[in-house]
Amino acid sequence: MSANYDNSAAFYDRLSKLVFGNALINAQKYFLPQIPANSRVLIIGGGTGWILEEVTKVHSSGLHIIYVELSAKMTALSRKRSVGNNAVKFINRAIEDVYLEQPVDVIITPFLMDNYKDDALPATFKHIDKLLKPNGIWLNTDFRLTGKWWQFLLLKSMLIFFKILCGVQNWRLPNVDKQFSLLGYARKDQKSFYGDFVMTRLYKKPK
């Protein structure tokens, strides 16, 4: 199960901007124009919900968005966001406990996977995979290490901070790309930010 970010809800976005500027926001926004019109979109771990307003800038109506967030305080903040004429269903629970009546066209996981240890990730990945239609797209944004010393120090500092405050269990980044490969996803495009420390990728599920 992912960590609960209730304790950081009040200052999470400000802290993010203080450390990363707009890099985390720009990374999560990068592939949003790829969302098809009138599609069903599942956002997992969307935090304070600013991403809902960015999605609405792409499609002001016609989307059916399912917003899954474990933190009740984050969910409350997300409910206040402007979503235009899109329909949004908020679900305040862990994604492992979420089952949908029909699969979605698009899945968005912003900085979700780094909450999981390698041994816990496969089961969660398979569960999320079942929620996506064949040929659907999955937008994943996360941190990555490319060998630069400052990346390791910054990552370790963040994990210690959120471990104490929010119960994050991980001490290192899991191999997310491996999980996509095991399930047959094709990596269609990618873009790095903040000195290659942040990577956003667009994957396509096999037919």
C-alpha positions as CSV (number, residue, x, y, z in Angstrom):
1,M,0.0,0.0,0.0
2,S,1.2,3.5,-0.8
3,A,2.1,6.0,1.9
4,N,-0.5,8.4,3.2
5,Y,0.4,12.1,2.6
6,D,-2.2,13.6,5.0
7,N,0.5,15.2,7.1
8,S,2.0,17.1,4.2
9,A,-1.2,18.1,2.4
10,A,-1.1,21.7,3.7
11,F,2.4,22.5,2.3
12,Y,3.2,19.8,-0.2
13,D,2.9,22.0,-3.3
14,R,4.8,24.9,-1.8
15,L,7.6,22.5,-0.7
16,S,7.7,21.0,-4.2
17,K,8.1,24.4,-5.8
18,L,10.7,25.4,-3.3
19,V,12.9,22.5,-4.1
20,F,12.1,21.8,-7.8
21,G,10.6,25.0,-9.1
22,N,8.1,24.1,-11.8
23,A,10.0,21.0,-12.9
24,L,7.6,18.5,-11.3
25,I,4.5,20.3,-12.6
26,N,6.0,20.6,-16.1
27,A,6.9,16.9,-16.2
28,Q,3.3,15.8,-15.2
29,K,1.8,18.2,-17.7
30,Y,4.0,17.2,-20.7
31,F,1.9,14.3,-22.1
32,L,-1.6,15.5,-21.0
33,P,-2.3,16.7,-24.6
34,Q,-2.1,13.0,-25.6
35,I,-5.4,12.3,-23.7
36,P,-8.1,11.6,-26.3
37,A,-11.3,13.6,-26.2
38,N,-14.3,12.0,-24.4
39,S,-12.1,9.4,-22.7
40,R,-12.2,7.8,-19.3
41,V,-9.2,8.8,-17.3
42,L,-7.9,7.3,-14.1
43,I,-5.5,9.5,-12.0
44,I,-3.8,7.6,-9.1
45,G,-2.1,9.6,-6.4
46,G,-2.9,13.1,-7.8
47,G,-2.1,14.9,-4.5
48,T,-3.7,18.3,-4.1
49,G,-5.5,18.0,-7.4
50,W,-3.8,20.8,-9.5
51,I,-3.4,18.2,-12.3
52,L,-7.2,18.2,-12.7
53,E,-7.1,21.8,-13.7
54,E,-4.3,21.1,-16.2
55,V,-6.3,18.2,-17.7
56,T,-9.3,20.5,-18.0
57,K,-7.1,23.0,-20.0
58,V,-6.7,20.2,-22.5
59,H,-10.3,19.1,-22.5
60,S,-12.8,21.4,-20.8
61,S,-15.6,18.8,-21.2
62,G,-16.3,15.3,-22.2
63,L,-13.9,13.5,-19.9
64,H,-14.9,11.0,-17.2
65,I,-12.2,11.2,-14.6
66,I,-11.7,8.8,-11.7
67,Y,-9.5,10.4,-9.1
68,V,-8.0,8.0,-6.6
69,E,-6.1,9.4,-3.6
70,L,-5.3,7.7,-0.3
71,S,-5.0,11.0,1.6
72,A,-8.3,12.4,2.8
73,K,-6.8,15.9,3.2
74,M,-5.4,15.7,-0.4
75,T,-8.8,14.5,-1.7
76,A,-10.5,17.4,0.1
77,L,-8.2,19.9,-1.6
78,S,-8.7,18.2,-4.9
79,R,-12.5,18.5,-4.7
80,K,-12.1,22.3,-4.8
81,R,-10.4,22.3,-8.2
82,S,-12.1,23.7,-11.3
83,V,-12.8,20.8,-13.7
84,G,-15.0,22.6,-16.3
85,N,-17.7,20.3,-17.6
86,N,-15.8,17.1,-17.0
87,A,-17.2,14.5,-14.7
88,V,-15.0,13.6,-11.8
89,K,-15.5,10.8,-9.3
90,F,-13.3,11.0,-6.2
91,I,-12.2,7.8,-4.5
92,N,-10.4,8.2,-1.1
93,R,-8.7,4.9,-0.7
94,A,-5.6,2.9,-1.8
95,I,-5.6,1.9,-5.5
96,E,-5.2,-1.7,-4.4
97,D,-8.7,-1.5,-3.1
98,V,-10.3,0.1,-6.2
99,Y,-12.2,-1.9,-8.7
100,L,-13.9,-0.3,-11.7
101,E,-17.1,-1.4,-13.6
102,Q,-15.3,-0.8,-16.9
103,P,-11.7,-0.1,-17.8
104,V,-10.3,3.3,-18.7
105,D,-8.6,4.7,-21.7
106,V,-5.9,6.6,-19.9
107,I,-4.0,6.0,-16.6
108,I,-1.9,8.7,-15.0
109,T,0.5,7.9,-12.1
110,P,2.4,11.0,-10.9
111,F,5.2,10.1,-8.5
112,L,3.2,7.0,-7.3
113,M,5.6,4.1,-7.9
114,D,8.5,5.5,-5.7
115,N,6.2,4.7,-2.7
116,Y,6.5,1.0,-3.3
117,K,9.3,-1.5,-2.6
118,D,10.4,-3.8,-5.5
119,D,8.7,-6.8,-3.9
120,A,5.3,-5.0,-3.5
121,L,5.3,-3.4,-6.9
122,P,4.4,-6.3,-9.2
123,A,1.1,-7.0,-7.6
124,T,0.1,-3.4,-7.6
125,F,1.2,-3.0,-11.2
126,K,-0.9,-6.0,-12.3
127,H,-3.9,-4.6,-10.5
128,I,-3.6,-1.2,-12.1
129,D,-3.0,-2.9,-15.5
130,K,-6.4,-4.6,-15.3
131,L,-8.0,-1.2,-15.0
132,L,-6.7,0.0,-18.4
133,K,-8.2,-1.0,-21.8
134,P,-6.1,-2.8,-24.4
135,N,-4.3,-0.2,-26.5
136,G,-4.8,2.4,-23.7
137,I,-2.1,4.8,-22.7
138,W,-0.4,5.1,-19.3
139,L,1.4,8.3,-18.3
140,N,4.0,7.7,-15.6
141,T,6.2,10.4,-14.0
142,D,8.8,9.6,-11.4
143,F,12.3,10.3,-10.1
144,R,15.3,8.4,-11.5
145,L,19.0,8.2,-10.7
146,T,21.4,8.7,-13.6
147,G,24.6,8.5,-11.5
148,K,24.9,12.2,-10.5
149,W,25.9,12.5,-6.8
150,W,23.3,15.3,-6.0
151,Q,20.5,13.1,-7.3
152,F,21.3,10.4,-4.7
153,L,21.6,12.9,-1.9
154,L,18.3,14.7,-2.8
155,L,16.5,11.4,-3.2
156,K,17.7,10.1,0.2
157,S,16.8,13.4,1.9
158,M,13.3,13.2,0.4
159,L,12.7,9.6,1.4
160,I,13.9,10.2,4.9
161,F,11.6,13.3,5.2
162,F,8.5,11.5,3.9
163,K,9.3,8.3,5.8
164,I,9.1,10.2,9.1
165,L,6.2,12.4,8.1
166,C,4.0,10.2,5.9
167,G,5.2,6.6,6.4
168,V,6.9,6.1,3.0
169,Q,8.5,2.6,3.2
170,N,11.0,2.8,0.5
171,W,14.7,3.6,0.7
172,R,15.4,3.4,-3.0
173,L,13.6,3.6,-6.4
174,P,11.9,0.5,-7.6
175,N,12.5,-0.8,-11.2
176,V,9.3,0.6,-12.7
177,D,10.3,0.2,-16.4
178,K,10.9,-3.5,-15.8
179,Q,7.2,-3.9,-14.7
180,F,6.0,-2.2,-17.8
181,S,8.1,-4.5,-19.9
182,L,6.9,-7.6,-18.2
183,L,3.3,-6.7,-19.0
184,G,4.2,-6.0,-22.7
185,Y,3.8,-2.2,-22.7
186,A,5.6,-0.2,-25.4
187,R,7.4,2.9,-24.4
188,K,6.2,5.4,-27.0
189,D,7.9,8.6,-25.8
190,Q,9.7,10.2,-22.8
191,K,11.0,13.5,-21.6
192,S,13.4,14.3,-18.7
193,F,13.4,17.3,-16.4
194,Y,15.5,18.8,-13.6
195,G,18.9,17.5,-14.7
196,D,17.5,14.1,-15.8
197,F,16.3,13.5,-12.2
198,V,12.6,13.5,-13.2
199,M,11.4,11.4,-16.1
200,T,7.9,11.3,-17.6
201,R,7.0,8.5,-20.0
202,L,4.1,7.5,-22.2
203,Y,3.5,3.8,-22.5
204,K,0.9,2.0,-24.6
205,K,-0.8,-1.2,-23.5
206,P,-0.8,-4.1,-26.0
207,K,-4.0,-4.8,-27.9
